[in-house]
Amino acid sequence: MRRGGGGTIVNIASTMAHVSTAFYAPCTAGKWAVRGLTKTAALELGRDNIRVNSIHPGVVSTPLINEPTVAGQPAIADFYSPDPFAIPRLAEPSDITRLLLFITSQDASFATGSEFVLDGGLLLGPALQPESGIAA
């Protein structure tokens, strides 16, 4: 990338890089490490015209969520609901793709070392419900 005059690196982490999740220590530790790697690489590579950012998706509607991972067990989607999110749906892979295309475009040419959380408000906590005005 240096020889080519620069470029863009986008690391994919997850919302687990921002909160702890019981029983997922290896995954959580790895996602936190991606945050540190992204920021360090941004500092080290910025003067070479290489931007480094990260995307932190929440729950994405993929086979991992929608299909059982173990025969005879329910899929995660069977007991997980995005209803309390500010945007009450799961992300679609195309949501991640559109953000990735933006981050790698010239429209984001000043972004480096940045973390783009794409979670429909998951990390914000329960949203107000329109009909009642109270949190879910």
DSSP file with accessible surface (Angstrom, degrees, kcal/mol):
  #  RESIDUE AA STRUCTURE BP1 BP2  ACC     N-H-->O    O-->H-N    N-H-->O    O-->H-N    TCO  KAPPA ALPHA  PHI   PSI    X-CA   Y-CA   Z-CA
    1    1 A M      >       0   0  106      0, 0.0     5,-2.7     0, 0.0     4,-0.3   0.000 360.0 360.0 360.0 -38.3    0.0    0.0    0.0
    2    2 A R  T > 5 +     0   0  149      1,-0.2     3,-1.5     3,-0.2     5,-0.0   0.938 360.0  47.7 -61.6 -47.6    2.9    2.3    0.7
    3    3 A R  T 3 5S+     0   0  252      1,-0.3    -1,-0.2     2,-0.1     0, 0.0   0.827 110.0  54.7 -62.3 -31.4    4.4    1.6   -2.7
    4    4 A G  T 3 5S-     0   0   72      2,-0.1    -1,-0.3     1,-0.0    -2,-0.2   0.435 122.5-103.9 -82.5  -2.6    1.0    2.2   -4.3
    5    5 A G  T < 5S-     0   0   48     -3,-1.5     2,-0.3    -4,-0.3    -3,-0.2   0.539  73.0 -51.4  94.0   6.9    0.6    5.6   -2.7
    6    6 A G      < -     0   0   19     -5,-2.7     2,-0.3    44,-0.0    44,-0.3  -0.776  55.4-178.8 128.7-170.7   -1.8    4.8    0.0
    7    7 A G  E     -a   50   0A  25     42,-2.0    44,-2.5    -2,-0.3     2,-0.4  -0.982  30.2 -79.9 161.8-166.8   -5.1    3.0    0.5
    8    8 A T  E     -a   51   0A  42     -2,-0.3     2,-0.4    42,-0.2    44,-0.2  -0.996  23.3-166.0-135.6 134.5   -7.8    2.1    3.1
    9    9 A I  E     -a   52   0A  53     42,-3.0    44,-2.3    -2,-0.4     2,-0.5  -0.979   6.5-171.7-116.9 130.8   -7.9   -0.7    5.6
   10   10 A V  E     -a   53   0A  28     -2,-0.4     2,-0.4    42,-0.2    44,-0.2  -0.976   7.2-158.8-124.5 116.0  -11.3   -1.5    7.3
   11   11 A N  E     -a   54   0A  39     42,-2.7    44,-2.4    -2,-0.5     2,-0.6  -0.756  11.3-140.3 -90.2 139.5  -11.2   -3.9   10.2
   12   12 A I  E     +a   55   0A  82     -2,-0.4    44,-0.2    42,-0.2     2,-0.1  -0.897  37.0 149.3-103.4 118.1  -14.5   -5.7   11.1
   13   13 A A        -     0   0    4     42,-3.1     2,-0.3    -2,-0.6    43,-0.1   0.109  34.0-126.9-112.4-131.6  -15.1   -6.1   14.8
   14   14 A S    >   -     0   0   21     42,-0.2     3,-2.1    17,-0.1    44,-0.2  -0.963  34.0 -84.3-170.2 175.5  -18.5   -6.1   16.5
   15   15 A T  G >> S+     0   0   14     42,-2.0     3,-2.4     1,-0.3     4,-0.7   0.744 116.9  78.2 -64.5 -18.2  -20.4   -4.4   19.3
   16   16 A M  G 34 S+     0   0   33     41,-0.3    -1,-0.3     1,-0.3    16,-0.2   0.652  80.5  69.3 -65.7 -10.5  -18.7   -7.0   21.6
   17   17 A A  G <4 S+     0   0    0     -3,-2.1    -1,-0.3     1,-0.2    -2,-0.2   0.514 104.1  41.9 -80.5  -3.8  -15.6   -4.7   21.3
   18   18 A H  T <4 S+     0   0   45     -3,-2.4     2,-0.3     1,-0.2    -2,-0.2   0.527 119.6  31.5-117.9 -14.6  -17.5   -2.1   23.4
   19   19 A V  S  < S-     0   0   62     -4,-0.7     2,-0.3     9,-0.0    -1,-0.2  -0.952  80.0-108.0-139.6 160.1  -19.2   -4.2   26.1
   20   20 A S        -     0   0  109     -2,-0.3     2,-0.4    -3,-0.1    -3,-0.1  -0.667  27.5-160.8 -87.3 147.7  -18.4   -7.4   28.0
   21   21 A T    >   -     0   0   49     -2,-0.3     3,-1.7    -5,-0.1     7,-0.2  -0.979  21.3-120.4-132.6 117.6  -20.4  -10.5   27.2
   22   22 A A  T 3  S+     0   0   74     -2,-0.4     0, 0.0     1,-0.2     0, 0.0  -0.252  95.2  13.2 -56.9 141.5  -20.5  -13.3   29.6
   23   23 A F  T 3  S+     0   0  203      1,-0.1    -1,-0.2     3,-0.0     0, 0.0   0.519 109.8  85.4  71.3   8.0  -19.3  -16.7   28.4
   24   24 A Y    <>  +     0   0  126     -3,-1.7     4,-3.1     1,-0.1     5,-0.3  -0.081  44.1 136.9-125.4  34.7  -17.7  -15.1   25.3
   25   25 A A  H  > S+     0   0   72      1,-0.2     4,-3.0     2,-0.2     5,-0.3   0.894  72.2  48.2 -54.2 -48.2  -14.3  -14.0   26.7
   26   26 A P  H  > S+     0   0  112      0, 0.0     4,-2.2     0, 0.0    -1,-0.2   0.937 116.2  43.8 -61.1 -42.4  -12.1  -15.1   23.8
   27   27 A C  H  > S+     0   0   51      2,-0.2     4,-2.4     1,-0.2    -2,-0.2   0.942 115.4  48.0 -66.4 -46.0  -14.4  -13.4   21.3
   28   28 A T  H  X S+     0   0   13     -4,-3.1     4,-2.4     1,-0.2     5,-0.2   0.935 112.0  49.6 -61.3 -45.4  -14.7  -10.2   23.4
   29   29 A A  H  X S+     0   0   63     -4,-3.0     4,-2.1    -5,-0.3    -1,-0.2   0.914 111.0  50.3 -61.2 -41.6  -11.0  -10.0   23.9
   30   30 A G  H  X S+     0   0   35     -4,-2.2     4,-1.8    -5,-0.3    -1,-0.2   0.902 110.2  48.9 -64.1 -40.4  -10.3  -10.4   20.2
   31   31 A K  H  X S+     0   0   57     -4,-2.4     4,-1.4     2,-0.2    -1,-0.2   0.888 110.1  50.9 -69.1 -38.3  -12.8   -7.7   19.3
   32   32 A W  H  X S+     0   0  114     -4,-2.4     4,-1.7     1,-0.2    -1,-0.2   0.898 108.1  54.4 -63.3 -36.7  -11.3   -5.3   21.8
   33   33 A A  H  X S+     0   0   62     -4,-2.1     4,-2.9     1,-0.2    -2,-0.2   0.886 101.9  57.3 -64.3 -36.9   -7.9   -6.1   20.3
   34   34 A V  H  X S+     0   0   32     -4,-1.8     4,-2.6     1,-0.2    -1,-0.2   0.898 103.8  53.9 -61.7 -36.9   -9.2   -5.1   16.9
   35   35 A R  H  X S+     0   0   50     -4,-1.4     4,-2.1     2,-0.2    -1,-0.2   0.945 111.6  43.9 -61.2 -48.3  -10.0   -1.7   18.3
   36   36 A G  H  X S+     0   0   38     -4,-1.7     4,-2.6     1,-0.2     5,-0.2   0.908 113.3  50.7 -64.5 -42.7   -6.5   -1.2   19.5
   37   37 A L  H  X S+     0   0  106     -4,-2.9     4,-2.9     2,-0.2     5,-0.3   0.923 109.6  51.7 -60.6 -43.6   -4.9   -2.6   16.3
   38   38 A T  H  X S+     0   0    0     -4,-2.6     4,-2.2    -5,-0.2    -2,-0.2   0.940 112.9  43.6 -59.5 -48.6   -7.1   -0.2   14.2
   39   39 A K  H  X S+     0   0   88     -4,-2.1     4,-1.9     2,-0.2    -1,-0.2   0.910 115.5  47.8 -68.1 -40.8   -6.1    2.9   16.2
   40   40 A T  H  X S+     0   0   68     -4,-2.6     4,-2.4     1,-0.2    -2,-0.2   0.937 112.6  48.6 -65.1 -45.3   -2.4    2.0   16.4
   41   41 A A  H  X S+     0   0   16     -4,-2.9     4,-2.5    -5,-0.2     5,-0.3   0.887 107.5  56.1 -62.8 -37.6   -2.3    1.2   12.6
   42   42 A A  H  X S+     0   0    8     -4,-2.2     4,-1.6    -5,-0.3    -1,-0.2   0.918 110.7  44.7 -60.6 -41.8   -4.0    4.5   11.9
   43   43 A L  H  < S+     0   0  149     -4,-1.9     4,-0.4     1,-0.2    -2,-0.2   0.902 117.1  44.7 -66.8 -41.3   -1.3    6.3   13.8
   44   44 A E  H  < S+     0   0  131     -4,-2.4    -2,-0.2     1,-0.2    -1,-0.2   0.802 123.6  32.7 -74.7 -28.9    1.5    4.3   12.1
   45   45 A L  H ><>S+     0   0   28     -4,-2.5     3,-1.7    -5,-0.2     5,-1.5   0.561  89.4  91.9-109.0 -10.1    0.2    4.5    8.6
   46   46 A G  G ><5S+     0   0   36     -4,-1.6     3,-1.8     1,-0.3    -1,-0.1   0.874  84.9  54.7 -57.0 -40.9   -1.5    7.9    8.3
   47   47 A R  G 3 5S+     0   0  242     -4,-0.4    -1,-0.3     1,-0.3    -2,-0.1   0.639 102.8  59.4 -70.8 -10.9    1.5    9.7    7.0
   48   48 A D  G < 5S-     0   0   60     -3,-1.7    -1,-0.3     2,-0.2    -2,-0.2   0.177 122.5-106.5 -97.7  15.3    1.7    7.1    4.2
   49   49 A N  T < 5S+     0   0  110     -3,-1.8   -42,-2.0     1,-0.2     2,-0.5   0.833  79.3 134.0  63.0  34.2   -1.7    8.1    3.0
   50   50 A I  E   < -a    7   0A   5     -5,-1.5     2,-0.4   -44,-0.3   -42,-0.2  -0.971  41.3-157.6-116.3 118.1   -3.2    4.8    4.4
   51   51 A R  E     -a    8   0A  23    -44,-2.5   -42,-3.0    -2,-0.5     2,-0.4  -0.760   5.2-165.7 -94.8 142.4   -6.4    5.2    6.4
   52   52 A V  E     +a    9   0A   0     -2,-0.4    61,-4.0   -44,-0.2    62,-0.3  -0.988  18.7 153.7-132.3 121.5   -7.4    2.6    9.0
   53   53 A N  E     -a   10   0A   0    -44,-2.3   -42,-2.7    -2,-0.4     2,-0.3  -0.826  27.1-135.1-135.6 174.3  -10.9    2.4   10.4
   54   54 A S  E     -ab  11 115A   0     60,-2.4    62,-3.0    -2,-0.3     2,-0.4  -0.982   1.9-146.5-137.7 150.3  -13.2   -0.2   11.9
   55   55 A I  E     -ab  12 116A   0    -44,-2.4   -42,-3.1    -2,-0.3    62,-0.2  -0.944   8.8-164.7-112.7 136.6  -16.9   -1.3   11.7
   56   56 A H  E     - b   0 117A   0     60,-3.1    62,-1.9    -2,-0.4   -42,-0.2  -0.765  13.3-169.1-123.9  83.1  -18.6   -2.7   14.7
   57   57 A P  E     - b   0 118A  12      0, 0.0   -42,-2.0     0, 0.0   -41,-0.3  -0.373  10.2-147.8 -70.9 152.2  -21.9   -4.4   13.6
   58   58 A G        -     0   0   13     60,-2.0     2,-0.4     1,-0.2    61,-0.1   0.253  65.4 -24.3 -84.9-138.1  -24.5   -5.5   16.1
   59   59 A V        -     0   0   31     60,-0.2    32,-2.4   -45,-0.1     2,-0.4  -0.623  68.8-160.7 -82.1 124.3  -26.6   -8.5   15.3
   60   60 A V  B     -c   91   0B  25     -2,-0.4     2,-1.4    30,-0.2     5,-0.3  -0.883  25.2-115.0-110.4 136.3  -26.7   -9.2   11.6
   61   61 A S        +     0   0   28     30,-3.6    -2,-0.0    -2,-0.4     3,-0.0  -0.538  65.5 131.9 -72.0  94.5  -29.3  -11.4    9.9
   62   62 A T  S >> S-     0   0   44     -2,-1.4     4,-2.8    30,-0.1     3,-1.3  -0.845  75.9 -90.7-134.5 171.4  -27.2  -14.2    8.7
   63   63 A P  H 3> S+     0   0   80      0, 0.0     4,-2.4     0, 0.0    -2,-0.0   0.853 123.0  65.3 -56.6 -31.4  -27.4  -18.0    8.8
   64   64 A L  H 34 S+     0   0  109      1,-0.2    12,-0.5     2,-0.2     5,-0.1   0.864 115.1  30.0 -58.8 -32.8  -25.4  -17.9   12.1
   65   65 A I  H <4 S+     0   0   18     -3,-1.3    12,-2.7    -5,-0.3    13,-0.3   0.835 126.1  42.3 -92.1 -39.2  -28.3  -16.1   13.6
   66   66 A N  H  < S+     0   0   70     -4,-2.8     9,-0.2    10,-0.2    -2,-0.2   0.608 110.1  53.4 -91.4 -13.2  -31.2  -17.5   11.7
   67   67 A E  S  < S-     0   0  114     -4,-2.4     9,-0.4    -5,-0.3    10,-0.1  -0.934  93.2 -97.1-123.1 146.4  -30.3  -21.2   11.5
   68   68 A P        -     0   0   75      0, 0.0     7,-0.2     0, 0.0     3,-0.1  -0.338  23.0-158.9 -59.1 136.5  -29.5  -23.6   14.3
   69   69 A T  S    S+     0   0   97      5,-0.4     2,-0.4     1,-0.2     6,-0.1   0.658  83.9  41.9 -88.5 -17.9  -25.7  -24.0   14.8
   70   70 A V  S >  S-     0   0   85      4,-0.2     3,-2.3     3,-0.1    -1,-0.2  -0.998  99.8-105.3-129.7 130.7  -26.2  -27.3   16.6
   71   71 A A  T 3  S+     0   0   98     -2,-0.4    -2,-0.1     1,-0.3     0, 0.0  -0.244 106.1  16.6 -54.5 134.1  -28.7  -29.9   15.4
   72   72 A G  T 3  S+     0   0   82      1,-0.3    -1,-0.3    -4,-0.0     0, 0.0   0.360 103.9 106.7  84.6  -5.9  -31.8  -30.0   17.6
   73   73 A Q  S <  S-     0   0  117     -3,-2.3    -1,-0.3     1,-0.1    -3,-0.1  -0.761  75.3-105.1-103.1 152.0  -31.0  -26.6   19.2
   74   74 A P        -     0   0   68      0, 0.0    -5,-0.4     0, 0.0    -4,-0.2  -0.364  35.9-106.5 -72.0 154.8  -33.0  -23.4   18.4
   75   75 A A    >   -     0   0    3     -9,-0.2     3,-1.5    -7,-0.2     4,-0.5  -0.432  30.1-112.8 -71.5 154.2  -31.5  -20.7   16.2
   76   76 A I  G >> S+     0   0   54    -12,-0.5     3,-1.8    -9,-0.4     4,-0.8   0.899 117.8  62.1 -56.2 -39.5  -30.4  -17.6   18.0
   77   77 A A  G 34 S+     0   0   35    -12,-2.7    -1,-0.3     1,-0.3     3,-0.2   0.745  90.5  69.4 -60.8 -21.5  -33.2  -15.7   16.2
   78   78 A D  G <4 S+     0   0  118     -3,-1.5    -1,-0.3   -13,-0.3    -2,-0.2   0.741 116.3  20.7 -70.0 -23.0  -35.7  -17.9   18.0
   79   79 A F  T <4 S+     0   0  148     -3,-1.8     2,-0.4    -4,-0.5    -1,-0.2   0.279 109.8  84.1-129.0  12.9  -35.0  -16.4   21.4
   80   80 A Y     <  -     0   0   68     -4,-0.8    -5,-0.0    -3,-0.2    -1,-0.0  -0.950  53.3-173.4-118.8 132.8  -33.5  -13.0   20.4
   81   81 A S        -     0   0   56     -2,-0.4     8,-0.1     1,-0.1     4,-0.1  -0.985  23.3-160.9-129.3 133.1  -35.5  -10.0   19.6
   82   82 A P    >   +     0   0   21      0, 0.0     3,-2.2     0, 0.0     7,-0.2   0.374  63.3 112.8 -86.0   5.9  -34.4   -6.6   18.3
   83   83 A D  T 3  S+     0   0  102      1,-0.3    44,-0.1     5,-0.1    53,-0.1   0.814  72.3  53.2 -51.2 -36.6  -37.7   -5.0   19.5
   84   84 A P  T 3  S+     0   0   49      0, 0.0    43,-2.5     0, 0.0    -1,-0.3   0.664  87.6 104.8 -76.2 -11.7  -36.0   -2.9   22.2
   85   85 A F  S <  S-     0   0   16     -3,-2.2    36,-0.2    41,-0.2    37,-0.1  -0.267  83.5-119.6 -63.8 155.8  -33.5   -1.3   19.7
   86   86 A A  S    S+     0   0   57     34,-0.5    35,-0.2     1,-0.3    -1,-0.1   0.892 119.0  38.1 -60.4 -37.8  -34.1    2.2   18.6
   87   87 A I  S    S-     0   0   92     33,-2.5     2,-2.6     2,-0.1    -1,-0.3  -0.928  95.4-146.7-111.4 100.5  -34.3    0.7   15.1
   88   88 A P        +     0   0   78      0, 0.0     2,-0.3     0, 0.0    -5,-0.1  -0.309  62.5  75.1 -79.1  65.3  -36.2   -2.5   15.9
   89   89 A R  S    S-     0   0  117     -2,-2.6     2,-0.2    -7,-0.2    -2,-0.1  -0.974  80.7 -98.9-156.6 164.5  -34.7   -4.9   13.3
   90   90 A L        -     0   0   26     -2,-0.3   -30,-0.2     1,-0.1     2,-0.1  -0.549  47.5 -99.6 -80.1 155.7  -31.5   -6.9   12.8
   91   91 A A  B     -c   60   0B  14    -32,-2.4   -30,-3.6    -2,-0.2    -1,-0.1  -0.438  31.9-137.2 -69.6 150.1  -28.9   -5.5   10.4
   92   92 A E    >>  -     0   0   88    -32,-0.2     3,-1.6    -2,-0.1     4,-1.1  -0.814  23.3-114.6-101.1 149.8  -28.8   -6.9    6.9
   93   93 A P  H 3> S+     0   0   62      0, 0.0     4,-2.3     0, 0.0     3,-0.4   0.872 117.5  62.2 -52.0 -33.8  -25.5   -7.8    5.3
   94   94 A S  H 3> S+     0   0   56      1,-0.2     4,-2.5     2,-0.2     5,-0.2   0.808  95.2  60.5 -64.8 -27.4  -26.2   -5.0    2.8
   95   95 A D  H <> S+     0   0   21     -3,-1.6     4,-1.7     2,-0.2    -1,-0.2   0.920 107.8  44.4 -62.5 -42.9  -26.2   -2.4    5.7
   96   96 A I  H  X S+     0   0   25     -4,-1.1     4,-2.8    -3,-0.4    -2,-0.2   0.918 111.7  53.5 -67.1 -42.7  -22.6   -3.4    6.5
   97   97 A T  H  X S+     0   0   72     -4,-2.3     4,-2.7     1,-0.2    -2,-0.2   0.918 107.1  50.7 -59.7 -45.3  -21.7   -3.3    2.8
   98   98 A R  H  X S+     0   0  145     -4,-2.5     4,-1.9     2,-0.2    -1,-0.2   0.907 112.1  47.0 -62.7 -40.1  -23.0    0.2    2.3
   99   99 A L  H  X S+     0   0   32     -4,-1.7     4,-2.9     2,-0.2     5,-0.2   0.931 111.2  51.9 -66.8 -42.0  -21.1    1.5    5.3
  100  100 A L  H  X S+     0   0   61     -4,-2.8     4,-2.0     1,-0.2    -2,-0.2   0.924 108.8  50.6 -59.2 -44.0  -17.9   -0.3    4.1
  101  101 A L  H  < S+     0   0  109     -4,-2.7     4,-0.5     1,-0.2    -1,-0.2   0.893 111.6  48.5 -63.2 -38.5  -18.3    1.4    0.7
  102  102 A F  H >< S+     0   0   89     -4,-1.9     3,-1.5    -5,-0.2     6,-0.4   0.956 110.0  50.3 -64.6 -50.0  -18.6    4.8    2.3
  103  103 A I  H 3< S+     0   0    0     -4,-2.9    -2,-0.2     1,-0.3    -1,-0.2   0.848 113.0  46.8 -60.1 -33.7  -15.6    4.3    4.6
  104  104 A T  T 3< S+     0   0   59     -4,-2.0    -1,-0.3    -5,-0.2    -2,-0.2   0.521  99.8  91.1 -87.4  -2.6  -13.4    3.3    1.7
  105  105 A S  S X  S-     0   0   32     -3,-1.5     3,-1.5    -4,-0.5    -3,-0.0  -0.391  90.7-109.2 -88.2 168.6  -14.6    6.2   -0.6
  106  106 A Q  G >  S+     0   0  152      1,-0.3     3,-1.8     2,-0.2     4,-0.1   0.738 113.1  74.8 -66.5 -21.2  -13.2    9.6   -1.0
  107  107 A D  G 3  S+     0   0  140      1,-0.3    -1,-0.3    -5,-0.1     3,-0.2   0.737 102.2  40.7 -62.9 -21.7  -16.3   10.9    0.9
  108  108 A A  G X  S+     0   0    5     -3,-1.5     3,-2.1    -6,-0.4    -1,-0.3   0.000  77.0 128.2-111.6  27.7  -14.6    9.6    4.1
  109  109 A S  T <  S+     0   0   66     -3,-1.8    -1,-0.1     1,-0.3    -2,-0.1   0.646  72.2  51.0 -64.8 -14.2  -11.1   10.7    3.2
  110  110 A F  T 3  S+     0   0  202     -3,-0.2     2,-0.6    -4,-0.1    -1,-0.3   0.443  88.0 100.5-100.7   0.4  -10.6   12.4    6.5
  111  111 A A    <   +     0   0   17     -3,-2.1     2,-0.3    -8,-0.1    -3,-0.1  -0.757  40.0 144.7 -92.2 121.3  -11.7    9.5    8.7
  112  112 A T        +     0   0   58     -2,-0.6   -59,-0.2   -61,-0.1     3,-0.1  -0.975  64.8  18.1-151.5 144.8   -8.9    7.4   10.2
  113  113 A G  S    S+     0   0   14    -61,-4.0     2,-0.2    -2,-0.3   -60,-0.2   0.634  93.2 142.2  71.3  13.7   -8.7    5.6   13.5
  114  114 A S        -     0   0   42    -62,-0.3   -60,-2.4   -76,-0.1     2,-0.5  -0.571  46.5-143.8 -93.4 151.9  -12.5    5.8   13.6
  115  115 A E  E     -b   54   0A  53     -2,-0.2     2,-0.8   -62,-0.2   -60,-0.2  -0.965   8.8-160.4-115.3 120.0  -15.0    3.3   14.9
  116  116 A F  E     -b   55   0A  47    -62,-3.0   -60,-3.1    -2,-0.5     2,-0.5  -0.882   6.8-160.8-105.2 103.9  -18.3    3.0   13.1
  117  117 A V  E     -b   56   0A  61     -2,-0.8     2,-0.5   -62,-0.2     3,-0.1  -0.749  10.7-179.7 -86.5 125.6  -20.9    1.3   15.3
  118  118 A L  E     +b   57   0A  50    -62,-1.9   -60,-2.0    -2,-0.5  -103,-0.1  -0.805  34.5 122.1-127.7  84.2  -23.7   -0.1   13.2
  119  119 A D  S >  S-     0   0   24     -2,-0.5     3,-1.5   -62,-0.2   -60,-0.2   0.291  76.2-112.4-135.1  10.3  -26.1   -1.7   15.6
  120  120 A G  T 3  S-     0   0   24      1,-0.3   -33,-2.5    -3,-0.1   -34,-0.5   0.688  83.8 -53.9  64.5  14.9  -29.6   -0.1   15.3
  121  121 A G  T >> S+     0   0    7    -35,-0.2     3,-1.2   -36,-0.2     4,-0.8   0.530  96.7 139.2  95.4   8.2  -29.1    1.4   18.8
  122  122 A L  G X4 S+     0   0   49     -3,-1.5     3,-1.0     1,-0.3    -2,-0.1   0.911  74.4  47.4 -50.6 -48.1  -28.3   -1.9   20.6
  123  123 A L  G 34 S+     0   0   62      1,-0.2    -1,-0.3     2,-0.0    -3,-0.0   0.681 101.5  67.2 -73.1 -13.7  -25.6   -0.3   22.7
  124  124 A L  G <4 S-     0   0  146     -3,-1.2    -1,-0.2     1,-0.2    -2,-0.2   0.764 104.1-126.3 -74.3 -26.1  -27.8    2.6   23.6
  125  125 A G    <<  -     0   0   30     -3,-1.0    -1,-0.2    -4,-0.8   -39,-0.2  -0.501  55.6 -12.5 102.7-177.7  -30.1    0.5   25.6
  126  126 A P        -     0   0   82      0, 0.0     2,-0.2     0, 0.0   -41,-0.2  -0.281  68.5-136.3 -61.2 137.8  -33.9    0.1   25.4
  127  127 A A        -     0   0   22    -43,-2.5     9,-1.3   -44,-0.1     2,-0.2  -0.531  27.3 -91.7 -89.2 159.1  -35.7    2.7   23.2
  128  128 A L  B     -D  135   0C 120      7,-0.2     7,-0.2    -2,-0.2    -1,-0.1  -0.478  40.3-125.2 -65.6 139.4  -38.9    4.6   24.0
  129  129 A Q    >>  -     0   0   43      5,-2.6     4,-3.2    -2,-0.2     3,-0.7  -0.766  13.7-136.4 -89.6 129.4  -41.9    2.7   22.7
  130  130 A P  T 34 S+     0   0  118      0, 0.0    -1,-0.1     0, 0.0    -2,-0.0   0.849  99.0  49.4 -58.2 -36.9  -44.0    5.1   20.5
  131  131 A E  T 34 S+     0   0  154      1,-0.2    -3,-0.0     3,-0.1    -2,-0.0   0.803 125.7  23.9 -77.4 -24.0  -47.3    4.0   21.8
  132  132 A S  T <4 S-     0   0   62     -3,-0.7    -1,-0.2     2,-0.2     3,-0.1   0.665  88.2-133.3-114.1 -21.8  -46.5    4.4   25.5
  133  133 A G  S  < S+     0   0   48     -4,-3.2     2,-0.3     1,-0.3    -5,-0.1   0.620  72.5 106.7  75.9   9.2  -43.6    6.9   25.7
  134  134 A I  S    S-     0   0  109     -5,-0.4    -5,-2.6    -7,-0.1    -1,-0.3  -0.847  78.3 -90.9-119.3 161.8  -41.7    4.5   28.1
  135  135 A A  B      D  128   0C  56     -2,-0.3    -7,-0.2    -7,-0.2    -8,-0.1  -0.306 360.0 360.0 -68.4 150.3  -38.7    2.3   27.6
  136  136 A A              0   0   75     -9,-1.3    -1,-0.1   -52,-0.2    -8,-0.0  -0.262 360.0 360.0 -67.2 360.0  -39.3   -1.3   26.6
